[in-house]
Amino acid sequence: MKNRSSCNLPESSIGRAIKLTGMVVLCAMATAPLSRGGDAPQWMHALVNAPLPAHDEKTDVLQLYSQRDVTVQSAEKIKTTVRAAYKILRPGGRKYGIVAASYNSHSKITGMRGWCIPAQGKDFEVKDKEAIDVSLQSIAGSELVSDVKDKLLRIPAAEPGNIVGYEYEEEEQPFVLQDVWQFQDSHPVREAHYSLRLPPGWEYKARWLNYPEGKPTQTGNQSQWVVSDIKEIKREDNMPPWQGVAGQMIISFFPPGGAGQSRGFQNWREMGIWYQELTSGRRDASPELKQKVAAITSSLATPLGKMKALGEFAQKDIRYVAIELGIGGWQPHPAGEVFAHHYGDCKDKATLMGSMLHEIGVDSYYVVINTERGSVTAETPAYIGGFDHAIIAIKLPEGVADASLAATMVHPKLGKLLFFDPTDELTPFGELRGALQENYGLLVTPEGGELVELPELPPAMNGIRRTAKLSLSAAGTMSGDVQEVRMGDRASSQRWALRTATKDVDKIKPIESLLAGSLSTFQITKATVSNADLTDMPFVYNYSVIAQNYAKTAGNLLLVRPRFVGNKSSDLLETKEPRKYPVEFDGPSRDMDSFEIVLPPGYEVDDLPPFVSVDYGFASYQSKTEVSGNTLKYSRTFEVKELSVPLAKVEDLKKLYRIIANDERNTAVLKPAAH
């Protein structure tokens, strides 16, 4: 769920990812005049008859060549040249005729050119003067203020059968002495090159992720890497995030004598020291903030009560606004400023929360993390670009214990830590949304940084408890009352969906969507929502529904599906091609249904669906249908216990979904009662 509970820290200013922008920009470029003329360079012509990498008939584009040359001139200046060429195969590949390079106040694009070698006809060239500069669009709800811009160039005739290529140069004053070479993408790559030139006496450390390590060739002070025939990454639903599967090399640079060492990280400890220095003094409370903390907490008797009140203030009273200029993309604003303006981004909110906790005598630490679990793993090297969010770890005082404080871990030196996201206004104090659970984050302490795995919460804290009291008529109409009690992320998602709903008719739209997935026809006669704004309470739907023709006739029999509403099965794995990546769940969960159906007068049960009970370790499912007097009772529980299903167990997950699908379709048979 990408909303105010997710805050993006910037990527590394070195090697910022190329991106395509919105259609407004593309339309503006389409109307700009183009100067044509000039041949494509020799490095592109050499690709015209080059063997193509393996691909299938659905491939839109092939990357024939890429090259990234990095020259470190000093700790304050790095020059990078980027080249790439693509052969467009299908209309979907036309977007590769748009070149985009990001820059900010500490970097500049010093030249950009593009070319097209058509299958027939003369080469096209587009020069730097044809490029346009655009600011990044604001993120809805965040009012983003950033000095990052894109330089864009449109290459003409980017049509199937043609080859397009480009080259640009970048100069920058780096915030950190790191770079990333991302050579694997959603299309096959024939050949990718990376070269590094360092000043005399400098050293580097390279780490490979998700790809076999390649050894460089050395020529003087230049190191060169080459990888060939790189398979494309085909997107799959519920796959790990891109950073967790794409081949890449992360490289840090180190000047001689340790100068600038704090900006090129050998390990997570050094990165933590860098971030600790970057945030030094930012938590100091202003007099006004001290007064506010006293006002919030003075009437509360316990440390836990005080912490919860401060957490609610940080989440709900401080508006989310990101102002990221220069190093401000990583360095938080002072706590006093955040309080005075009553707005800030994730790292600002974490800073304010830490400052307020200090005022009541509670220690806390920054935790830098990625909002997509799996982007950073235990094997990831210390790398600034791996994270996009900041939260806080609170050192719980002695004697503070409560069942609501589930997002905790015991640190061998720091004691019991509670992880809390001040940006996530929908997740109460003591809990974490699923994306952050079992996720790796950088814990920043005065001694440096440490990569820690955040806890997984019990499945029972996230789920839907659905109960229904229903009656079936002899004509096959089902009617009755349903209650849904939602907790954890299940509650947060509904609160987010209703955040702008002001009319009652809009508040029941999620119910309509749920029923439409289970019933062919239905009418909601009454519906209410409870606890929509009380995030520390379960979210509750109560509604009454009538479903005509629910039971089907077969001669003098009635066929009724005991599972009235709600779907837990999935066709996620019902694909022709074999799965290539693990399946990722949103978070641990336990969903439970309990339906009671009063039988129509004159009917009795002739046959019931079988009981179901399966447990594959990562998830389990149980259901049973039984009769008590004139009432048909159906109950089931679906529990997700592990957040990632490895490839070796994907077939088990497919079996589980098929078992659930069969159970959801099963019917009970009713016959006229014997007299």
C-alpha positions in Angstrom: 0.0 0.0 0.0 1.8 3.1 -1.2 0.4 6.0 0.7 1.4 8.3 3.5 2.6 5.3 5.5 5.3 4.8 2.8 8.0 7.5 2.5 10.6 7.4 -0.2 14.2 8.3 0.6 16.1 9.2 -2.5 18.2 6.8 -4.5 22.0 7.3 -4.6 22.8 10.5 -6.5 25.4 8.3 -8.3 23.8 6.0 -10.7 20.2 7.3 -10.2 17.9 5.0 -12.1 16.7 6.1 -15.5 13.0 6.5 -15.6 10.2 7.3 -18.1 7.9 10.2 -17.2 4.2 10.9 -17.7 2.3 11.3 -21.0 2.2 15.1 -20.6 5.9 15.2 -21.1 5.9 12.8 -23.9 3.3 14.8 -25.8 5.3 18.0 -25.3 8.4 16.2 -26.7 6.3 14.9 -29.7 5.6 18.4 -30.8 9.2 19.7 -30.4 11.1 20.2 -33.7 13.9 17.7 -34.4 17.1 18.3 -36.2 18.1 15.3 -38.2 21.4 14.5 -39.8 24.7 12.9 -38.9 25.6 9.2 -38.8 25.3 7.0 -35.8 28.6 6.3 -34.1 30.7 3.2 -35.0 29.9 1.5 -31.7 26.3 1.4 -32.8 26.9 0.3 -36.4 29.0 -2.6 -35.1 25.7 -3.9 -33.5 23.7 -4.0 -36.8 24.7 -7.5 -37.7 25.6 -8.7 -34.2 23.9 -12.0 -33.1 20.7 -11.3 -31.1 20.3 -12.6 -27.5 17.8 -15.4 -27.0 14.2 -14.2 -26.8 10.6 -15.3 -27.4 7.9 -13.9 -29.7 6.5 -11.7 -26.9 9.7 -9.8 -26.4 9.3 -6.1 -27.1 12.9 -5.0 -27.2 16.4 -6.3 -27.0 19.3 -4.4 -25.4 22.2 -5.0 -27.7 24.8 -3.0 -25.7 25.2 -1.0 -22.6 28.3 0.8 -21.2 28.8 2.7 -17.9 32.2 4.4 -17.5 32.8 6.0 -14.1 35.8 8.2 -13.5 36.5 9.3 -9.9 38.5 12.5 -10.1 38.3 13.3 -6.4 36.1 12.8 -3.4 34.2 15.8 -4.6 33.9 15.1 -8.4 32.9 12.0 -10.4 32.2 11.9 -14.1 30.1 9.2 -15.7 29.4 8.3 -19.3 26.5 6.1 -20.2 25.8 4.4 -23.5 23.1 2.0 -24.6 21.5 0.6 -27.7 18.3 -1.3 -28.3 16.7 -3.2 -31.1 12.9 -2.7 -31.1 10.9 -5.8 -32.0 7.3 -4.9 -31.2 5.3 -1.7 -30.7 5.6 -2.1 -26.9 9.3 -1.3 -27.3 8.8 2.2 -28.7 9.2 3.7 -25.2 12.9 3.0 -25.4 13.1 5.9 -27.9 12.9 8.2 -24.9 16.2 8.8 -23.1 15.9 10.1 -19.5 18.7 11.0 -17.1 18.1 12.4 -13.6 20.2 15.2 -12.0 20.0 17.6 -9.0 21.7 20.7 -7.6 24.9 18.6 -7.0 25.0 17.1 -10.5 24.5 18.0 -14.1 24.1 16.3 -17.5 26.8 17.8 -19.6 25.8 16.2 -22.9 23.1 14.0 -24.4 22.8 12.6 -27.9 20.6 9.9 -29.5 20.6 8.0 -32.8 18.4 5.7 -34.8 19.6 3.2 -37.4 16.5 2.2 -39.3 16.1 -1.1 -41.0 15.9 0.8 -44.2 17.1 4.4 -44.9 19.6 6.8 -43.4 20.6 7.2 -39.8 18.9 9.8 -37.6 20.7 11.9 -35.0 19.2 14.0 -32.2 21.5 16.4 -30.5 21.7 17.8 -27.0 19.9 21.0 -27.9 16.7 19.0 -28.6 16.5 17.7 -25.0 14.1 19.2 -22.5 14.4 19.5 -18.7 11.4 18.6 -16.5 10.8 18.6 -12.8 9.6 15.4 -11.1 5.8 15.3 -10.6 4.5 15.6 -7.1 3.4 12.5 -5.3 -0.3 12.6 -4.5 -0.8 13.5 -0.9 2.8 14.4 -0.2 3.3 17.8 -1.9 6.9 16.7 -2.8 9.5 19.5 -3.1 12.6 18.2 -4.7 15.6 19.6 -6.7 15.7 16.4 -8.8 15.0 17.0 -12.5 15.0 14.8 -15.6 16.7 15.6 -18.9 14.7 13.9 -21.7 15.5 13.3 -25.3 13.2 11.7 -27.9 14.9 9.6 -30.6 12.9 9.6 -33.8 11.7 6.5 -35.7 11.8 4.3 -32.6 9.8 1.7 -34.5 9.9 -2.1 -34.7 12.9 -3.3 -36.7 15.0 -0.2 -35.9 18.0 0.2 -33.6 18.0 3.2 -31.2 20.9 4.3 -29.0 22.1 7.1 -26.9 25.0 8.6 -24.9 25.1 11.1 -22.1 27.6 12.4 -19.6 27.1 13.3 -16.0 29.2 15.3 -13.6 28.4 15.3 -9.9 29.6 16.1 -6.4 28.7 12.9 -4.6 27.1 12.6 -1.2 28.5 9.2 -0.9 31.4 7.4 -2.7 29.3 4.6 -4.1 27.9 3.5 -7.4 25.6 0.7 -8.6 25.7 -1.1 -11.9 22.2 -2.4 -12.7 22.8 -4.6 -15.8 19.7 -6.9 -15.7 16.3 -5.7 -16.8 12.9 -6.8 -18.1 14.4 -7.5 -21.5 17.3 -9.7 -22.7 20.7 -8.0 -22.8 23.4 -9.1 -25.3 26.3 -7.3 -23.7 26.9 -5.0 -20.7 30.1 -3.2 -19.8 31.3 -1.3 -16.7 34.6 0.5 -16.2 36.0 2.3 -13.2 38.9 4.7 -13.2 40.3 5.8 -9.8 43.0 8.3 -8.8 46.4 6.9 -7.7 46.2 5.3 -4.3 42.5 4.8 -4.3 40.8 1.4 -3.7 37.4 0.0 -4.4 35.2 -2.8 -3.0 32.7 -4.5 -5.4 29.9 -6.8 -4.3 27.6 -8.7 -6.7 23.9 -9.4 -6.0 21.6 -11.9 -7.6 24.2 -12.8 -10.3 27.5 -14.8 -10.4 30.4 -12.6 -9.6 32.5 -11.4 -12.6 36.2 -10.7 -12.3 37.5 -7.4 -13.8 40.3 -6.9 -16.2 42.9 -4.4 -15.0 44.6 -1.8 -17.2 46.6 0.7 -15.2 44.1 2.5 -12.9 41.1 1.2 -14.9 39.0 -1.8 -13.9 36.6 -3.2 -16.5 33.8 -5.8 -16.1 31.7 -7.4 -18.9 28.6 -9.6 -18.7 27.0 -11.2 -21.7 23.7 -12.9 -22.6 21.8 -11.7 -19.6 18.4 -13.3 -19.3 15.4 -11.0 -18.9 13.4 -10.8 -15.7 9.8 -11.6 -16.5 7.4 -10.1 -14.0 5.2 -12.4 -12.0 2.5 -11.6 -9.6 3.5 -11.6 -6.0 7.2 -12.0 -6.9 10.0 -10.4 -4.8 10.8 -6.8 -5.4 13.0 -5.9 -8.4 16.0 -5.1 -6.2 15.8 -8.5 -4.7 16.1 -10.4 -8.0 17.9 -8.2 -10.6 21.6 -8.7 -11.2 23.7 -5.8 -10.0 27.1 -4.8 -8.8 27.4 -2.4 -5.9 30.8 -0.6 -5.6 32.3 1.7 -3.0 35.4 3.9 -3.5 38.0 4.6 -0.8 40.7 7.4 -0.9 44.1 6.7 0.4 44.8 7.2 4.1 41.1 6.9 5.0 40.2 10.4 3.9 36.5 10.4 3.1 36.2 6.9 4.4 32.9 7.8 6.0 31.3 8.3 2.6 32.4 4.9 1.1 31.1 2.1 3.3 33.0 -1.1 3.9 30.2 -2.5 6.0 26.9 -1.6 7.7 28.7 -0.3 10.8 30.4 2.4 8.7 27.1 3.4 7.0 25.5 3.7 10.4 28.3 6.0 11.6 27.8 8.1 8.4 24.0 8.4 9.1 24.6 9.1 12.8 26.8 12.0 11.9 24.3 13.2 9.3 21.6 13.3 12.0 23.7 14.6 14.8 21.9 17.4 16.8 18.7 17.1 14.7 16.8 15.6 17.7 17.5 18.6 20.0 14.1 19.8 21.2 13.1 23.5 21.0 11.5 25.2 24.0 8.2 25.0 22.2 8.5 21.3 21.6 9.4 20.7 25.2 6.2 22.5 26.2 4.2 20.4 23.8 5.6 17.1 25.1 4.8 18.2 28.7 1.2 19.1 27.6 0.7 15.8 25.9 2.1 13.6 28.7 1.6 15.4 32.0 -1.8 13.9 32.7 -0.7 10.3 31.8 0.6 8.1 34.7 2.6 5.4 32.9 5.5 5.4 30.4 3.5 3.3 28.0 0.6 5.8 28.1 3.0 8.7 27.4 4.7 6.8 24.5 1.4 6.0 22.9 0.2 9.6 23.1 3.4 10.9 21.6 3.2 8.3 18.8 -0.4 9.3 18.0 0.7 12.9 17.8 3.6 12.2 15.4 1.4 10.0 13.2 -1.7 12.2 13.0 -0.9 15.8 13.9 2.2 16.1 11.8 1.3 16.3 8.1 3.3 14.3 5.6 5.2 16.6 3.2 8.6 15.8 1.7 11.1 18.6 1.1 14.2 17.0 -0.3 16.8 19.5 -1.5 20.4 18.3 -1.9 21.5 16.2 1.1 18.0 17.0 2.5 16.9 13.8 0.7 18.8 11.9 3.4 19.3 14.4 6.3 16.2 15.1 8.4 15.1 18.6 9.4 15.7 19.5 13.0 12.9 18.4 15.3 12.1 21.9 16.4 11.5 22.9 12.7 9.3 19.9 12.1 7.2 20.7 15.1 7.0 24.4 14.2 5.9 23.7 10.7 3.8 20.7 11.6 4.9 18.8 8.6 7.7 16.5 7.5 8.6 13.3 5.7 9.4 9.9 7.2 12.9 10.8 8.5 11.5 14.1 9.8 8.8 12.3 11.7 11.2 9.7 13.1 13.4 12.6 14.2 10.5 14.4 15.9 9.4 11.2 17.6 12.9 10.5 18.9 13.2 14.0 20.3 9.8 13.7 22.1 10.7 10.3 23.5 14.0 11.8 24.8 12.0 14.4 26.7 10.3 11.7 28.7 13.5 9.8 29.3 13.1 7.1 26.7 16.0 6.3 24.2 15.3 5.5 20.6 17.3 4.9 17.4 16.8 5.5 13.7 15.9 2.4 11.5 16.4 2.9 7.8 14.4 0.4 5.8 12.9 -0.4 2.4 9.1 -0.5 2.1 9.3 -3.6 -0.1 10.4 -6.6 1.9 13.2 -8.5 0.1 14.8 -5.4 -1.4 17.5 -5.7 1.2 18.6 -9.1 2.4 21.2 -10.5 4.8 23.5 -10.7 1.8 23.1 -7.1 0.7 26.3 -5.0 1.1 26.2 -1.6 2.9 24.6 0.5 0.2 22.8 3.8 0.5 20.4 3.1 -2.4 18.8 0.0 -0.8 16.5 2.0 1.4 13.5 4.3 0.9 12.0 4.8 4.3 12.8 5.6 7.9 11.2 4.5 11.1 12.3 4.3 14.8 13.3 1.6 17.3 12.2 2.5 20.9 14.2 1.1 23.8 11.4 0.0 26.1 12.0 1.0 29.7 12.3 -1.6 32.4 8.8 -2.9 33.5 7.0 -1.7 30.3 5.2 -4.7 29.0 1.8 -5.1 27.3 0.2 -7.5 24.9 -0.3 -4.7 22.4 3.5 -4.2 22.0 4.0 -7.0 19.4 6.6 -5.4 17.1 9.5 -6.1 19.4 12.9 -7.8 19.4 15.5 -8.3 22.1 18.8 -6.8 21.1 21.8 -8.4 22.8 23.2 -4.9 23.9 20.3 -2.5 23.8 17.6 -4.7 25.4 14.0 -4.9 24.2 13.3 -2.7 21.2 9.9 -1.7 19.9 9.7 -0.8 16.2 7.3 2.1 15.4 6.5 3.9 12.1 5.6 7.5 12.9 4.6 8.0 9.3 2.0 5.2 9.2 -1.1 6.9 10.6 -3.2 3.7 10.1 -1.1 1.3 12.1 -1.3 1.7 15.9 1.5 1.9 18.4 3.0 -1.5 19.0 2.3 -3.0 15.6 3.9 -2.9 12.1 2.3 -3.3 8.7 3.1 -6.5 6.9 5.6 -5.0 4.4 7.9 -4.1 7.3 7.7 -7.4 9.1 10.5 -9.9 8.6 12.2 -7.1 6.6 15.8 -6.0 7.0 16.6 -2.5 8.2 19.7 -0.6 9.3 19.6 0.1 13.0 21.6 3.2 13.7 23.2 3.6 17.1 26.0 5.8 18.5 28.4 2.8 17.8 27.4 2.6 14.2 25.0 0.6 12.0 23.7 -2.9 12.2 21.5 -4.8 9.8 18.7 -6.3 11.8 15.6 -8.3 10.8 12.4 -6.8 12.1 9.9 -9.2 13.9 7.0 -11.0 12.3 3.8 -10.4 14.2 1.4 -13.3 15.1 -1.0 -14.1 12.3 -4.0 -13.5 14.6 -3.2 -9.8 14.7 -4.1 -9.4 11.0 -7.2 -10.8 9.6 -10.9 -10.9 9.1 -13.4 -12.5 11.4 -16.6 -12.9 9.4 -19.8 -14.2 11.0 -23.2 -14.5 9.4 -26.7 -15.4 10.6 -28.7 -16.4 7.5 -32.0 -18.0 6.4 -32.7 -19.9 3.2 -36.1 -20.0 1.7 -37.6 -22.9 -0.3 -37.4 -20.6 -3.4 -33.6 -20.5 -2.9 -33.3 -17.0 -1.6 -30.7 -16.4 1.1 -31.0 -13.5 3.5 -29.6 -12.4 6.8 -27.0 -10.4 8.7 -23.2 -10.4 8.3 -20.5 -8.9 10.5 -16.9 -8.4 9.5 -14.3 -7.6 12.1 -11.0 -6.5 10.5 -7.7 -6.2 12.3 -4.1 -5.2 11.4 -3.5 -4.5 7.7 -7.0 -5.8 6.9 -8.3 -2.9 8.9 -5.8 -0.4 7.6 -6.7 -1.2 4.0 -10.4 -0.5 4.6 -9.6 2.7 6.5 -7.5 3.8 3.6 -10.1 2.9 1.0 -12.7 5.0 3.0 -10.4 8.0 3.7 -12.2 10.3 1.3 -15.7 8.8 1.6 -18.3 11.2 3.0 -21.5 9.7 1.8 -22.9 6.4 3.2 -23.3 5.0 -0.3 -19.5 5.4 -0.8 -18.7 3.8 2.5 -20.4 0.5 1.5 -18.7 0.2 -1.9 -16.0 -2.2 -0.4 -18.9 -4.4 0.8 -20.4 -4.3 -2.7 -17.1 -5.4 -4.3 -16.8 -8.3 -1.8 -20.3 -9.5 -2.4 -20.0 -9.2 -6.2 -17.1 -11.6 -6.1 -19.2 -14.2 -4.3 -22.8 -13.7 -5.3 -24.4 -13.5 -8.8 -27.2 -11.2 -7.5 -27.6 -9.4 -4.2 -29.2 -6.5 -2.5 -27.8 -4.7 0.6 -30.7 -3.6 2.8 -28.7 -2.1 5.6 -25.0 -1.4 6.3 -23.0 0.4 9.0 -19.3 1.1 9.6 -17.8 1.2 13.1 -14.4 2.4 14.3 -13.4 3.9 11.0 -11.2 6.5 12.7 -10.1 4.5 15.8 -7.0 2.8 14.6 -6.4 1.1 17.9 -9.7 -0.7 17.6 -10.9 -3.3 15.0 -12.6 -2.0 11.9 -16.2 -3.4 11.7 -18.7 -3.8 8.9 -22.3 -4.8 9.7 -24.6 -5.4 6.8 -27.8 -7.1 5.9 -28.1 -8.8 2.5 -30.7 -10.6 0.3 -29.4 -13.0 -2.5 -32.1 -14.4 -4.7 -31.6 -17.7 -6.5 -28.7 -18.5 -4.2 -29.6 -22.1 -3.8 -30.1 -24.1 -7.1 -32.8 -26.7 -7.7 -32.1 -30.2 -9.0 -35.4 -32.0 -9.3 -36.9 -31.9 -5.7 -33.4 -31.1 -4.2 -31.9 -27.8 -3.2 -28.1 -27.3 -3.7 -26.7 -24.7 -1.4 -23.1 -23.5 -1.0 -22.2 -23.2 2.7 -19.5 -20.7 2.0 -21.7 -17.7 1.6 -19.2 -14.8 0.9 -15.4 -14.4 0.7 -12.8 -15.9 -1.5 -9.5 -17.3 -0.3 -8.5 -19.3 -3.4 -6.3 -17.8 -6.1 -5.4 -18.5 -9.7 -2.0 -16.9 -9.1 -0.1 -20.0 -10.1 -2.5 -21.3 -12.9 -0.1 -20.2 -15.6 1.3 -22.0 -18.7 4.9 -21.0 -17.9 6.6 -22.4 -14.8 7.1 -20.1 -11.9 10.6 -18.6 -11.7 10.5 -16.6 -8.4 9.2 -17.2 -4.9 5.7 -16.1 -3.9 5.6 -13.2 -1.4 2.6 -12.7 0.9 1.7 -9.2 2.1 2.1 -10.3 5.8 1.0 -13.0 8.3 -2.7 -13.3 8.6 -5.5 -15.4 10.0 -8.9 -15.2 8.3 -11.9 -16.9 9.8 -15.5 -17.4 8.5 -18.5 -18.8 10.5 -21.8 -19.0 8.7 -25.1 -20.3 10.2 -27.9 -21.0 7.7 -31.4 -21.8 8.9 -32.9 -24.4 6.5 -36.2 -23.8 4.8 -39.2 -25.5 6.4 -39.8 -29.0 5.1 -36.2 -29.6 4.1 -33.4 -31.7 5.7 -29.8 -32.3 4.8 -29.1 -35.2 2.5 -25.4 -34.7 1.9 -22.6 -32.5 3.2 -19.2 -31.4 1.8 -16.2 -33.2 3.3 -14.1 -31.7 6.1 -10.9 -30.2 4.9 -7.6 -29.9 6.9 -4.3 -29.2 5.2 -1.1 -27.6 6.6 1.9 -26.9 4.3 4.0 -25.1 6.9 3.9 -21.7 5.2 0.0 -21.7 5.3 -2.8 -23.9 6.5 -6.5 -24.3 5.8 -9.3 -26.0 7.6 -13.1 -26.1 7.0 -16.0 -28.1 8.1 -19.7 -28.2 7.4 -22.1 -29.7 9.9 -25.8 -29.7 10.9 -27.3 -28.8 14.2 -31.1 -29.2 14.3 -32.4 -27.2 11.3 -29.2 -25.1 11.0 -26.4 -25.7 8.5 -23.1 -24.5 10.0 -20.0 -23.8 8.0 -16.6 -22.6 9.5 -13.2 -22.3 8.1 -9.7 -20.8 8.9 -7.0 -19.7 6.5 -3.7 -18.8 8.1 -0.6 -17.5 6.4 2.4 -18.3 8.7 5.4 -17.6 6.5 5.8 -14.6 4.3 7.7 -16.1 1.4 7.1 -19.4 -0.4 10.3 -20.6 -2.1 10.3 -22.1 -5.5 10.7 -25.6 -4.0 7.3 -25.2 -2.3 5.4 -23.3 -5.0 3.6 -26.5 -6.2 2.4 -27.0 -2.7 0.9 -23.5 -2.7 -0.8 -24.3 -6.0 -2.3 -27.5 -4.4 -3.4 -25.5 -1.4 -5.2 -22.9 -3.6 -6.9 -25.7 -5.6 -8.1 -27.4 -2.3 -9.5 -24.1 -1.2 -11.2 -23.5 -4.5 -12.9 -26.9 -4.4 -14.0 -26.3 -0.8 -15.4 -22.9 -1.8 -17.5 -24.5 -4.7 -18.8 -27.4 -2.7 -22.5 -27.6 -2.0 -24.7 -29.2 0.6 -27.7 -31.2 -0.7 -31.1 -30.6 0.9 -34.0 -32.9 0.3 -37.7 -32.8 1.3 -38.0 -34.0 4.9 -39.5 -37.4 5.4 -43.0 -37.4 7.0 
